[in-house]
Amino acid sequence: MSFKIGIIGCGTIGNVHARSAAAAGLTVAGTWDVLPDRGRELAGLHEGCVSHPSIDVLLESDVDAVA
């Protein structure tokens, strides 16, 4: 079982957080961004990752933590 992380804000720093989490063996499981295309783009870089329509939906998903 892998620790699942969600990324809130998918700009430069969000991408750094996602890459760092993946490199550490965490699963990037969800994203959200005020610009939905950015959230979808980052989610597309991580297998099984889902872009969520709101922060609340991301927080209610099965992520263990957010960055």
Long-range contacts (C-beta under 8 A, 24 or more apart in sequence): 2-26, 2-27, 3-27, 3-64, 3-65, 4-29, 4-30, 4-62, 4-63, 4-64, 4-65, 5-29, 5-63, 5-64, 5-65, 5-66, 5-67, 6-30, 6-31, 6-32, 6-52, 6-58, 6-59, 6-61, 6-63, 6-65, 6-66, 6-67, 7-31, 7-32, 7-42, 7-66, 7-67, 8-32, 8-33, 8-55, 8-58, 8-66, 8-67, 9-33, 9-34, 10-35, 10-38, 10-39, 10-41, 10-42, 11-38, 14-42, 14-67, 15-42, 17-67, 18-42, 18-45, 18-46, 18-67, 21-67, 22-46, 29-61, 29-62, 29-63, 30-58, 30-61, 30-63, 31-58, 32-57, 32-58
